[in-house]
């Protein structure tokens, strides 16, 4: 089950049912099942606190993914800074909604097992993000 939460933000996420259907499609395409996934939309300050408290990182980021997967069942927490997503959309010249969807699927891809620590991994992650973003309008 995919659940949506909001911490320290007045952001409203519309289209939860469509988003959940899309993420199930992503999981099935990667031979996985959706377990318990929490998507927590939050502020820059909130995600910074999470980053400092749990990862000992002292910087802002757009997403933090905590992986609780077991076998082929995807479970985890995706903390998404709406503030950082807005800034990224502006920086990359894209729509906020598209950047938000990219960050969401990025977190799901981390749960699936994709990483982004080197250039090769980053290229594969971007390819997967683009592919699954192209499928989003089909659901």
VOPAGU-2260 file (C-alpha; in pm, 1 decimal, decimal comma):
REM VOPAGU-2260
SITE   aa  ch    i         X         Y         Z
SITE  UNK   A    0       0,0       0,0       0,0
SITE  UNK   A    1     124,4     348,5     -83,7
SITE  UNK   A    2      46,7     616,0     174,5
SITE  UNK   A    3      96,7     991,2     145,7
SITE  UNK   A    4     193,0    1222,7     429,4
SITE  UNK   A    5     278,2    1589,9     470,1
SITE  UNK   A    6     525,7    1732,7     720,7
SITE  UNK   A    7     602,6    2101,9     767,7
SITE  UNK   A    8     448,8    2198,8     432,4
SITE  UNK   A    9     118,6    2326,9     303,0
SITE  UNK   A   10     173,1    2137,4     -23,9
SITE  UNK   A   11    -127,9    1941,9    -151,2
SITE  UNK   A   12     -59,7    1637,8    -367,6
SITE  UNK   A   13    -338,5    1569,1    -613,5
SITE  UNK   A   14    -375,3    1246,4    -806,4
SITE  UNK   A   15    -278,1     996,8    -539,3
SITE  UNK   A   16    -473,4     713,7    -702,5
SITE  UNK   A   17    -310,8     772,8   -1043,0
SITE  UNK   A   18      31,1     804,6    -883,5
SITE  UNK   A   19     -12,7     480,1    -690,7
SITE  UNK   A   20    -127,0     300,5   -1006,0
SITE  UNK   A   21     179,4     432,4   -1191,5
SITE  UNK   A   22     416,1     317,6    -917,5
SITE  UNK   A   23     256,2     -28,0    -919,5
SITE  UNK   A   24     326,1     -38,5   -1295,4
SITE  UNK   A   25     689,3      57,4   -1230,8
SITE  UNK   A   26     722,1    -215,2    -967,2
SITE  UNK   A   27     559,7    -480,2   -1187,9
SITE  UNK   A   28     783,2    -382,5   -1480,1
SITE  UNK   A   29    1083,5    -450,2   -1257,3
SITE  UNK   A   30     935,6    -782,1   -1133,5
SITE  UNK   A   31     853,6    -640,1    -791,9
SITE  UNK   A   32     543,3    -591,0    -580,1
SITE  UNK   A   33     438,3    -289,2    -379,2
SITE  UNK   A   34     458,9    -348,2      -6,2
SITE  UNK   A   35     427,7     -59,7     238,5
SITE  UNK   A   36     557,8     263,6      91,6
SITE  UNK   A   37     521,2     599,1     262,8
SITE  UNK   A   38     574,6     911,2      56,4
SITE  UNK   A   39     634,0    1201,5     291,4
SITE  UNK   A   40     622,8    1546,9     133,8
SITE  UNK   A   41     808,3    1797,1     349,0
SITE  UNK   A   42    1003,4    2123,0     366,4
SITE  UNK   A   43    1376,0    2176,4     316,9
SITE  UNK   A   44    1420,7    2220,7     692,2
SITE  UNK   A   45    1235,5    1897,8     769,3
SITE  UNK   A   46    1443,5    1690,9     525,7
SITE  UNK   A   47    1761,7    1853,5     656,9
SITE  UNK   A   48    1666,2    1739,2    1006,8
SITE  UNK   A   49    1606,3    1384,0     878,1
SITE  UNK   A   50    1937,9    1392,8     691,1
SITE  UNK   A   51    2127,0    1508,4    1001,2
SITE  UNK   A   52    1952,3    1280,9    1248,6
SITE  UNK   A   53    1952,9     952,5    1056,7
SITE  UNK   A   54    2233,1     982,9     800,6
SITE  UNK   A   55    2467,3    1230,0     971,1
SITE  UNK   A   56    2465,2    1443,4     652,8
SITE  UNK   A   57    2451,3    1819,7     698,7
SITE  UNK   A   58    2300,4    1930,9     368,2
SITE  UNK   A   59    1972,2    1978,7     188,0
SITE  UNK   A   60    1853,5    1724,7     -66,7
SITE  UNK   A   61    1541,2    1661,4    -272,4
SITE  UNK   A   62    1482,0    1303,7    -155,2
SITE  UNK   A   63    1590,9    1060,5     111,3
SITE  UNK   A   64    1492,6     697,2      66,0
SITE  UNK   A   65    1482,0     453,4     356,4
SITE  UNK   A   66    1471,3      97,0     225,7
SITE  UNK   A   67    1272,3    -166,9     415,7
SITE  UNK   A   68    1232,7    -408,2     122,6
SITE  UNK   A   69    1205,2    -781,4     174,9
SITE  UNK   A   70    1251,0   -1010,2    -122,4
SITE  UNK   A   71    1057,5    -879,1    -421,2
SITE  UNK   A   72     828,1    -661,7    -204,6
SITE  UNK   A   73     908,5    -289,6    -214,2
SITE  UNK   A   74     873,0    -116,3     120,6
SITE  UNK   A   75    1024,8     205,6     242,6
SITE  UNK   A   76     991,2     571,3     327,0
SITE  UNK   A   77    1046,4     841,4      65,4
SITE  UNK   A   78    1104,3    1184,7     220,4
SITE  UNK   A   79    1065,6    1445,6     -54,1
SITE  UNK   A   80    1146,9    1812,2      -4,7
SITE  UNK   A   81     888,2    2005,5    -201,9
SITE  UNK   A   82    1109,8    2315,3    -165,7
SITE  UNK   A   83    1408,3    2145,0    -330,1
SITE  UNK   A   84    1190,7    1996,4    -604,7
SITE  UNK   A   85    1063,0    2348,1    -685,3
SITE  UNK   A   86    1419,4    2481,8    -697,7
SITE  UNK   A   87    1533,2    2192,1    -917,4
SITE  UNK   A   88    1245,2    2243,2   -1159,5
SITE  UNK   A   89    1342,5    2605,5   -1197,3
SITE  UNK   A   90    1712,6    2524,0   -1231,9
SITE  UNK   A   91    1653,0    2252,6   -1494,7
SITE  UNK   A   92    1382,7    2448,1   -1678,7
SITE  UNK   A   93    1112,5    2188,8   -1627,9
SITE  UNK   A   94     762,9    2190,1   -1481,3
SITE  UNK   A   95     732,0    2132,4   -1107,2
SITE  UNK   A   96     497,8    1834,8   -1159,5
SITE  UNK   A   97     743,8    1661,9   -1393,6
SITE  UNK   A   98    1032,9    1715,1   -1154,9
SITE  UNK   A   99     822,7    1587,2    -865,6
SITE  UNK   A  100     732,0    1272,4   -1060,4
SITE  UNK   A  101    1100,3    1223,7   -1147,0
SITE  UNK   A  102    1198,3    1245,6    -780,5
SITE  UNK   A  103     921,5    1004,7    -677,6
SITE  UNK   A  104    1022,0     742,3    -933,9
SITE  UNK   A  105    1387,8     800,6    -842,2
SITE  UNK   A  106    1305,0     693,0    -487,3
SITE  UNK   A  107    1117,1     386,7    -611,6
SITE  UNK   A  108    1413,2     293,3    -832,0
SITE  UNK   A  109    1636,6     309,2    -523,7
SITE  UNK   A  110    1400,6      65,7    -350,4
SITE  UNK   A  111    1424,3    -162,7    -653,3
SITE  UNK   A  112    1802,1    -160,0    -618,9
SITE  UNK   A  113    1928,8     101,7    -861,6
SITE  UNK   A  114    2200,4     332,0    -734,8
SITE  UNK   A  115    2352,7     662,1    -839,3
SITE  UNK   A  116    2703,1     667,8    -694,5
SITE  UNK   A  117    2900,6     670,4   -1018,1
SITE  UNK   A  118    2855,4     795,5   -1374,1
SITE  UNK   A  119    2745,5     456,9   -1511,1
SITE  UNK   A  120    2483,3     413,0   -1235,4
SITE  UNK   A  121    2362,8     771,9   -1278,4
SITE  UNK   A  122    2317,5     715,8   -1652,8
SITE  UNK   A  123    2116,7     397,2   -1590,6
SITE  UNK   A  124    1904,9     568,9   -1324,5
SITE  UNK   A  125    1829,6     860,7   -1560,1
SITE  UNK   A  126    1738,7     618,0   -1841,3
SITE  UNK   A  127    1497,6     432,5   -1611,7
SITE  UNK   A  128    1348,5     758,1   -1481,2
SITE  UNK   A  129    1286,0     881,5   -1835,1
SITE  UNK   A  130    1132,2     551,0   -1939,4
SITE  UNK   A  131     893,0     534,3   -1644,1
SITE  UNK   A  132     804,4     902,9   -1675,9
SITE  UNK   A  133     699,8     828,8   -2035,2
SITE  UNK   A  134     465,0     555,7   -1907,6
SITE  UNK   A  135     299,5     775,4   -1645,5
SITE  UNK   A  136      45,3     922,9   -1887,3
SITE  UNK   A  137     -64,2     573,0   -1986,9
SITE  UNK   A  138    -216,2     499,0   -1646,2
